[in-house]
Amino acid sequence: MIQPSRTPKFITPKFGFNDFAERFNGRTAMIAFVAAIIFEAVTGKGIFSWLGLA
């Protein structure tokens, strides 16, 4: 069997399911969750109640 002389260089995708997008979405979700808890503690109302949806 013939072996390649060098390995191909893969280009990481700029969008879709890649490591950067998953890490960014996870961190954003954590910040939003903590912000929602702080908002509820300060105002005494949840996000949906404050928006008039509940």
Biopython code that builds the backbone (N, CA, C, O; Angstrom):
import numpy as np
from Bio.PDB.StructureBuilder import StructureBuilder

atoms = [
    (1, "MET", "N", (0.841, -1.176, 0.000)),
    (1, "MET", "CA", (0.000, 0.000, 0.000)),
    (1, "MET", "C", (0.893, 1.250, 0.000)),
    (1, "MET", "O", (1.923, 1.278, 0.675)),
    (2, "ILE", "N", (0.511, 2.246, -0.732)),
    (2, "ILE", "CA", (1.288, 3.482, -0.829)),
    (2, "ILE", "C", (0.853, 4.429, 0.286)),
    (2, "ILE", "O", (-0.338, 4.684, 0.468)),
    (3, "GLN", "N", (1.816, 4.941, 1.018)),
    (3, "GLN", "CA", (1.558, 5.891, 2.097)),
    (3, "GLN", "C", (1.797, 7.317, 1.594)),
    (3, "GLN", "O", (2.734, 7.545, 0.829)),
    (4, "PRO", "N", (0.980, 8.265, 2.003)),
    (4, "PRO", "CA", (1.220, 9.654, 1.575)),
    (4, "PRO", "C", (2.500, 10.199, 2.203)),
    (4, "PRO", "O", (2.883, 9.803, 3.304)),
    (5, "SER", "N", (3.144, 11.096, 1.498)),
    (5, "SER", "CA", (4.401, 11.654, 1.986)),
    (5, "SER", "C", (4.185, 12.748, 3.039)),
    (5, "SER", "O", (5.078, 13.031, 3.837)),
    (6, "ARG", "N", (3.017, 13.348, 3.037)),
    (6, "ARG", "CA", (2.717, 14.367, 4.057)),
    (6, "ARG", "C", (1.232, 14.306, 4.401)),
    (6, "ARG", "O", (0.423, 13.792, 3.628)),
    (7, "THR", "N", (0.895, 14.827, 5.547)),
    (7, "THR", "CA", (-0.503, 14.837, 5.971)),
    (7, "THR", "C", (-1.187, 16.102, 5.482)),
    (7, "THR", "O", (-0.583, 17.175, 5.494)),
    (8, "PRO", "N", (-2.436, 15.993, 5.054)),
    (8, "PRO", "CA", (-3.141, 17.190, 4.603)),
    (8, "PRO", "C", (-3.441, 18.131, 5.765)),
    (8, "PRO", "O", (-3.693, 17.697, 6.889)),
    (9, "LYS", "N", (-3.409, 19.410, 5.471)),
    (9, "LYS", "CA", (-3.711, 20.416, 6.488)),
    (9, "LYS", "C", (-5.195, 20.760, 6.393)),
    (9, "LYS", "O", (-5.659, 21.278, 5.378)),
    (10, "PHE", "N", (-5.927, 20.468, 7.455)),
    (10, "PHE", "CA", (-7.367, 20.717, 7.465)),
    (10, "PHE", "C", (-7.654, 22.138, 7.903)),
    (10, "PHE", "O", (-7.026, 22.643, 8.834)),
    (11, "ILE", "N", (-8.592, 22.782, 7.243)),
    (11, "ILE", "CA", (-9.006, 24.135, 7.593)),
    (11, "ILE", "C", (-10.218, 24.028, 8.510)),
    (11, "ILE", "O", (-11.194, 23.354, 8.182)),
    (12, "THR", "N", (-10.153, 24.692, 9.654)),
    (12, "THR", "CA", (-11.280, 24.640, 10.586)),
    (12, "THR", "C", (-12.417, 25.504, 10.052)),
    (12, "THR", "O", (-12.172, 26.594, 9.534)),
    (13, "PRO", "N", (-13.648, 25.037, 10.171)),
    (13, "PRO", "CA", (-14.783, 25.811, 9.659)),
    (13, "PRO", "C", (-15.028, 27.062, 10.494)),
    (13, "PRO", "O", (-14.771, 27.072, 11.697)),
    (14, "LYS", "N", (-15.522, 28.108, 9.855)),
    (14, "LYS", "CA", (-15.794, 29.369, 10.541)),
    (14, "LYS", "C", (-17.208, 29.410, 11.128)),
    (14, "LYS", "O", (-17.516, 30.306, 11.915)),
    (15, "PHE", "N", (-18.060, 28.472, 10.765)),
    (15, "PHE", "CA", (-19.428, 28.434, 11.276)),
    (15, "PHE", "C", (-19.845, 26.988, 11.447)),
    (15, "PHE", "O", (-19.147, 26.079, 10.996)),
    (16, "GLY", "N", (-20.977, 26.769, 12.095)),
    (16, "GLY", "CA", (-21.457, 25.413, 12.306)),
    (16, "GLY", "C", (-21.008, 24.871, 13.648)),
    (16, "GLY", "O", (-20.651, 25.633, 14.546)),
    (17, "PHE", "N", (-21.026, 23.566, 13.780)),
    (17, "PHE", "CA", (-20.657, 22.916, 15.030)),
    (17, "PHE", "C", (-19.151, 22.743, 15.109)),
    (17, "PHE", "O", (-18.621, 21.699, 14.728)),
    (18, "ASN", "N", (-18.469, 23.750, 15.597)),
    (18, "ASN", "CA", (-17.035, 23.633, 15.828)),
    (18, "ASN", "C", (-16.760, 23.991, 17.286)),
    (18, "ASN", "O", (-17.666, 24.408, 18.007)),
    (19, "ASP", "N", (-15.531, 23.831, 17.709)),
    (19, "ASP", "CA", (-15.193, 24.034, 19.125)),
    (19, "ASP", "C", (-15.450, 25.461, 19.579)),
    (19, "ASP", "O", (-15.972, 25.675, 20.673)),
    (20, "PHE", "N", (-15.092, 26.442, 18.755)),
    (20, "PHE", "CA", (-15.287, 27.836, 19.157)),
    (20, "PHE", "C", (-16.760, 28.165, 19.347)),
    (20, "PHE", "O", (-17.127, 28.799, 20.336)),
    (21, "ALA", "N", (-17.609, 27.746, 18.415)),
    (21, "ALA", "CA", (-19.039, 28.047, 18.502)),
    (21, "ALA", "C", (-19.667, 27.385, 19.725)),
    (21, "ALA", "O", (-20.479, 28.003, 20.414)),
    (22, "GLU", "N", (-19.307, 26.156, 19.996)),
    (22, "GLU", "CA", (-19.871, 25.451, 21.146)),
    (22, "GLU", "C", (-19.421, 26.094, 22.457)),
    (22, "GLU", "O", (-20.215, 26.238, 23.387)),
    (23, "ARG", "N", (-18.154, 26.479, 22.529)),
    (23, "ARG", "CA", (-17.642, 27.123, 23.742)),
    (23, "ARG", "C", (-18.306, 28.483, 23.944)),
    (23, "ARG", "O", (-18.695, 28.822, 25.062)),
    (24, "PHE", "N", (-18.438, 29.258, 22.882)),
    (24, "PHE", "CA", (-19.059, 30.578, 22.958)),
    (24, "PHE", "C", (-20.527, 30.480, 23.386)),
    (24, "PHE", "O", (-20.975, 31.242, 24.244)),
    (25, "ASN", "N", (-21.276, 29.545, 22.792)),
    (25, "ASN", "CA", (-22.682, 29.372, 23.142)),
    (25, "ASN", "C", (-22.844, 28.914, 24.585)),
    (25, "ASN", "O", (-23.761, 29.359, 25.275)),
    (26, "GLY", "N", (-21.977, 28.041, 25.042)),
    (26, "GLY", "CA", (-22.039, 27.572, 26.422)),
    (26, "GLY", "C", (-21.775, 28.689, 27.413)),
    (26, "GLY", "O", (-22.479, 28.817, 28.415)),
    (27, "ARG", "N", (-20.771, 29.489, 27.140)),
    (27, "ARG", "CA", (-20.447, 30.605, 28.046)),
    (27, "ARG", "C", (-21.550, 31.660, 28.040)),
    (27, "ARG", "O", (-21.884, 32.219, 29.084)),
    (28, "THR", "N", (-22.113, 31.929, 26.871)),
    (28, "THR", "CA", (-23.215, 32.887, 26.786)),
    (28, "THR", "C", (-24.424, 32.394, 27.567)),
    (28, "THR", "O", (-25.084, 33.180, 28.248)),
    (29, "ALA", "N", (-24.721, 31.104, 27.476)),
    (29, "ALA", "CA", (-25.852, 30.536, 28.215)),
    (29, "ALA", "C", (-25.618, 30.629, 29.721)),
    (29, "ALA", "O", (-26.549, 30.923, 30.471)),
    (30, "MET", "N", (-24.399, 30.385, 30.168)),
    (30, "MET", "CA", (-24.102, 30.477, 31.597)),
    (30, "MET", "C", (-24.267, 31.910, 32.104)),
    (30, "MET", "O", (-24.815, 32.131, 33.184)),
    (31, "ILE", "N", (-23.791, 32.879, 31.325)),
    (31, "ILE", "CA", (-23.924, 34.281, 31.722)),
    (31, "ILE", "C", (-25.399, 34.683, 31.765)),
    (31, "ILE", "O", (-25.820, 35.375, 32.691)),
    (32, "ALA", "N", (-26.185, 34.259, 30.779)),
    (32, "ALA", "CA", (-27.609, 34.595, 30.743)),
    (32, "ALA", "C", (-28.350, 33.963, 31.912)),
    (32, "ALA", "O", (-29.246, 34.590, 32.477)),
    (33, "PHE", "N", (-28.000, 32.740, 32.287)),
    (33, "PHE", "CA", (-28.656, 32.069, 33.405)),
    (33, "PHE", "C", (-28.373, 32.794, 34.711)),
    (33, "PHE", "O", (-29.285, 33.015, 35.507)),
    (34, "VAL", "N", (-27.128, 33.165, 34.937)),
    (34, "VAL", "CA", (-26.765, 33.894, 36.157)),
    (34, "VAL", "C", (-27.429, 35.272, 36.169)),
    (34, "VAL", "O", (-27.889, 35.732, 37.214)),
    (35, "ALA", "N", (-27.479, 35.924, 35.017)),
    (35, "ALA", "CA", (-28.132, 37.235, 34.936)),
    (35, "ALA", "C", (-29.622, 37.118, 35.249)),
    (35, "ALA", "O", (-30.179, 37.998, 35.904)),
    (36, "ALA", "N", (-30.272, 36.058, 34.797)),
    (36, "ALA", "CA", (-31.697, 35.858, 35.082)),
    (36, "ALA", "C", (-31.926, 35.634, 36.572)),
    (36, "ALA", "O", (-32.896, 36.144, 37.132)),
    (37, "ILE", "N", (-31.050, 34.883, 37.216)),
    (37, "ILE", "CA", (-31.178, 34.655, 38.660)),
    (37, "ILE", "C", (-30.978, 35.954, 39.428)),
    (37, "ILE", "O", (-31.731, 36.243, 40.357)),
    (38, "ILE", "N", (-29.975, 36.737, 39.054)),
    (38, "ILE", "CA", (-29.734, 38.029, 39.716)),
    (38, "ILE", "C", (-30.910, 38.967, 39.487)),
    (38, "ILE", "O", (-31.325, 39.663, 40.414)),
    (39, "PHE", "N", (-31.451, 39.004, 38.291)),
    (39, "PHE", "CA", (-32.597, 39.857, 37.972)),
    (39, "PHE", "C", (-33.790, 39.479, 38.843)),
    (39, "PHE", "O", (-34.482, 40.352, 39.366)),
    (40, "GLU", "N", (-34.031, 38.182, 38.997)),
    (40, "GLU", "CA", (-35.155, 37.726, 39.805)),
    (40, "GLU", "C", (-34.934, 38.051, 41.279)),
    (40, "GLU", "O", (-35.888, 38.392, 41.978)),
    (41, "ALA", "N", (-33.709, 37.953, 41.761)),
    (41, "ALA", "CA", (-33.413, 38.264, 43.160)),
    (41, "ALA", "C", (-33.580, 39.754, 43.439)),
    (41, "ALA", "O", (-34.042, 40.130, 44.516)),
    (42, "VAL", "N", (-33.216, 40.594, 42.497)),
    (42, "VAL", "CA", (-33.282, 42.044, 42.698)),
    (42, "VAL", "C", (-34.720, 42.553, 42.574)),
    (42, "VAL", "O", (-35.166, 43.344, 43.405)),
    (43, "THR", "N", (-35.441, 42.114, 41.555)),
    (43, "THR", "CA", (-36.773, 42.655, 41.303)),
    (43, "THR", "C", (-37.890, 41.876, 41.985)),
    (43, "THR", "O", (-38.976, 42.417, 42.192)),
    (44, "GLY", "N", (-37.649, 40.626, 42.336)),
    (44, "GLY", "CA", (-38.694, 39.815, 42.941)),
    (44, "GLY", "C", (-39.650, 39.224, 41.916)),
    (44, "GLY", "O", (-40.608, 38.545, 42.283)),
    (45, "LYS", "N", (-39.404, 39.470, 40.656)),
    (45, "LYS", "CA", (-40.225, 38.922, 39.573)),
    (45, "LYS", "C", (-39.322, 38.182, 38.596)),
    (45, "LYS", "O", (-38.157, 38.539, 38.421)),
    (46, "GLY", "N", (-39.867, 37.153, 37.964)),
    (46, "GLY", "CA", (-39.109, 36.433, 36.975)),
    (46, "GLY", "C", (-39.083, 37.185, 35.660)),
    (46, "GLY", "O", (-39.794, 38.175, 35.485)),
    (47, "ILE", "N", (-38.273, 36.719, 34.749)),
    (47, "ILE", "CA", (-38.127, 37.371, 33.441)),
    (47, "ILE", "C", (-39.467, 37.378, 32.694)),
    (47, "ILE", "O", (-39.853, 38.398, 32.122)),
    (48, "PHE", "N", (-40.174, 36.244, 32.698)),
    (48, "PHE", "CA", (-41.432, 36.151, 31.967)),
    (48, "PHE", "C", (-42.517, 37.046, 32.593)),
    (48, "PHE", "O", (-43.320, 37.646, 31.879)),
    (49, "SER", "N", (-42.532, 37.127, 33.920)),
    (49, "SER", "CA", (-43.492, 38.022, 34.581)),
    (49, "SER", "C", (-43.187, 39.477, 34.260)),
    (49, "SER", "O", (-44.099, 40.270, 34.026)),
    (50, "TRP", "N", (-41.918, 39.825, 34.250)),
    (50, "TRP", "CA", (-41.519, 41.188, 33.948)),
    (50, "TRP", "C", (-41.874, 41.560, 32.517)),
    (50, "TRP", "O", (-42.230, 42.707, 32.246)),
    (51, "LEU", "N", (-41.780, 40.604, 31.600)),
    (51, "LEU", "CA", (-42.128, 40.866, 30.216)),
    (51, "LEU", "C", (-43.633, 40.805, 29.970)),
    (51, "LEU", "O", (-44.098, 41.161, 28.887)),
    (52, "GLY", "N", (-44.399, 40.355, 30.968)),
    (52, "GLY", "CA", (-45.842, 40.262, 30.824)),
    (52, "GLY", "C", (-46.317, 39.000, 30.136)),
    (52, "GLY", "O", (-47.430, 38.959, 29.612)),
    (53, "LEU", "N", (-45.484, 37.964, 30.130)),
    (53, "LEU", "CA", (-45.844, 36.719, 29.462)),
    (53, "LEU", "C", (-46.398, 35.676, 30.412)),
    (53, "LEU", "O", (-46.887, 34.640, 29.962)),
    (54, "ALA", "N", (-46.337, 35.918, 31.706)),
    (54, "ALA", "CA", (-46.860, 34.921, 32.665)),
    (54, "ALA", "C", (-47.828, 35.560, 33.620)),
    (54, "ALA", "O", (-48.370, 34.885, 34.495)),
]
sb = StructureBuilder()
sb.init_structure("model")
sb.init_model(0)
sb.init_chain("A")
sb.init_seg("    ")
for serial, (resi, resn, name, xyz) in enumerate(atoms, 1):
    if name == "N":
        sb.init_residue(resn, " ", resi, " ")
    sb.init_atom(name, np.array(xyz, "f"), 0.0, 1.0, " ", f" {name:<3s}", serial, name[0])
structure = sb.get_structure()
